[in-house]
Amino acid sequence: MKPRLIFIGLLVVSILLVSCSGNSNAEGATNSEIQADWPMLSLDEMTQKADLIAFVSVKSTAEEDRSNGIVAQISTLKVLETLSGQTSGKVKLNQATNYLEKGGNYLLFLSKNGTEEYYFVMSPAGVIKEHNGVYVSNVFGGNGKFNQDQIKNLLLD
């Protein structure tokens, strides 16, 4: 009988320790950061699978609370030049992580999910920010620094 009581006591203490060791903030809520599993796609895979490849400018951003507790950013993008796909001069991008910056210029490889009005980023490699007229990414090979004309030559040849 005594070994059984010791075992039960140890079990209760273990359960209490495990339940109290969670990562909580001062209010007691779990402190979690949104994470996503991204497919790591090559340039060829992104080019083949993308519904839209375009140089864009981010005109506005807005947060949207989802029913699943995730806060998404909806960015309104002005399409500066389309390299593949068809679109009007403006598209909406839905992102749960790695938000685009308002006012930034990007080369984006995007996909659509069924009939939704929004586009989605295909892969982290499919978001290439422009810095002083140069797009820096190792997805194109070489030194990783390309201007808009060089990227068009790489993608359209």
C-alpha positions in Angstrom: 0.0 0.0 0.0 2.8 2.4 0.9 4.6 2.1 -2.6 1.3 2.8 -4.3 0.8 6.0 -2.3 4.3 7.2 -3.0 3.7 6.5 -6.7 0.4 8.4 -6.7 2.1 11.3 -4.9 5.0 11.5 -7.4 2.5 11.4 -10.3 0.5 14.3 -8.9 3.6 16.4 -8.3 4.8 15.6 -11.8 1.5 16.7 -13.3 1.5 19.9 -11.4 5.1 20.7 -12.4 4.4 20.1 -16.0 1.2 22.2 -16.0 2.9 25.1 -14.3 6.0 25.2 -16.5 4.2 26.7 -19.6 5.4 29.8 -21.3 2.9 32.4 -20.1 3.0 36.2 -19.9 1.9 38.2 -16.9 -1.8 37.9 -17.7 -1.6 34.1 -17.9 -2.1 33.8 -21.6 0.2 31.7 -23.6 2.8 33.8 -25.4 2.9 32.4 -28.9 4.2 33.8 -32.2 2.6 32.9 -35.5 4.7 30.5 -37.5 4.3 29.0 -40.9 5.7 26.1 -42.8 6.8 27.4 -46.2 7.6 25.3 -49.2 11.2 26.2 -50.3 10.7 26.5 -54.1 13.3 27.1 -56.7 13.0 29.9 -59.3 11.8 27.4 -61.9 9.1 26.0 -59.5 7.9 29.5 -58.5 7.8 30.6 -62.2 5.8 27.5 -63.2 3.4 27.6 -60.3 2.8 31.3 -59.9 -0.6 32.8 -60.9 1.0 36.2 -60.9 4.6 37.4 -61.1 4.9 41.2 -60.9 6.8 44.2 -59.8 4.5 46.0 -57.3 4.3 48.9 -54.9 2.5 48.6 -51.6 -0.1 51.3 -51.4 -1.8 50.5 -48.2 -2.0 47.8 -45.5 -4.7 46.9 -43.0 -5.0 44.3 -40.3 -7.8 41.8 -40.4 -8.8 39.7 -37.4 -9.7 36.1 -38.4 -12.1 33.8 -36.7 -9.2 31.4 -35.9 -7.4 34.2 -33.8 -4.8 34.9 -36.5 -4.3 38.6 -37.5 -3.7 38.9 -41.2 -2.4 41.8 -43.1 -4.2 42.7 -46.3 -2.0 44.8 -48.5 -3.3 46.7 -51.5 -0.7 46.5 -54.2 -0.3 48.7 -57.3 1.0 46.5 -60.1 3.9 48.4 -61.8 4.7 45.7 -64.3 3.3 42.1 -64.9 5.8 39.5 -65.9 3.4 36.5 -65.9 -0.3 36.2 -65.3 -3.2 38.6 -65.8 -4.5 41.3 -63.5 -5.8 44.7 -63.3 -3.6 47.5 -62.0 -4.4 46.6 -58.4 -4.4 43.4 -56.4 -4.8 42.5 -52.7 -2.3 40.3 -50.9 -3.3 38.3 -47.8 -0.4 37.5 -45.3 -0.3 36.0 -41.8 3.4 36.5 -41.4 6.4 38.4 -42.9 4.3 41.5 -43.8 5.2 43.8 -46.7 6.1 47.4 -45.8 3.8 50.2 -46.9 5.5 52.2 -49.6 7.9 49.4 -50.4 8.5 48.1 -53.9 8.8 44.3 -54.5 9.0 41.6 -57.0 6.4 39.0 -56.0 5.6 35.5 -57.0 2.0 35.0 -56.0 -0.7 32.4 -56.1 -4.5 32.4 -55.7 -6.4 30.0 -53.6 -9.6 29.0 -55.5 -12.1 31.8 -55.9 -10.8 34.0 -53.1 -10.2 37.6 -54.1 -6.8 37.7 -52.4 -3.4 36.5 -53.6 -0.9 34.7 -51.3 2.9 34.5 -51.2 4.1 31.2 -52.5 7.4 30.9 -50.7 9.7 33.2 -48.7 11.9 33.3 -51.8 9.0 34.7 -53.7 9.1 38.1 -51.9 12.1 40.2 -53.2 12.3 43.8 -51.9 13.8 46.5 -54.0 16.5 48.6 -52.4 17.7 51.7 -54.3 16.8 50.2 -57.7 18.3 46.7 -56.9 16.5 43.5 -56.0 18.7 41.3 -53.7 18.0 37.6 -53.7 20.0 34.4 -54.0 17.1 32.8 -55.9 18.5 34.2 -59.2 22.1 32.9 -58.6 25.1 35.0 -59.4 26.0 37.8 -56.9 22.3 38.1 -55.9 21.9 41.7 -57.0 19.8 42.5 -60.0 18.0 45.5 -61.5 14.5 45.2 -62.9 15.7 44.7 -66.5 18.1 41.9 -65.5 15.3 40.1 -63.7 13.0 40.5 -66.7 15.8 39.0 -68.9 16.2 36.0 -66.5 12.5 35.3 -66.2 11.3 36.0 -69.7 14.1 34.2 -71.6 
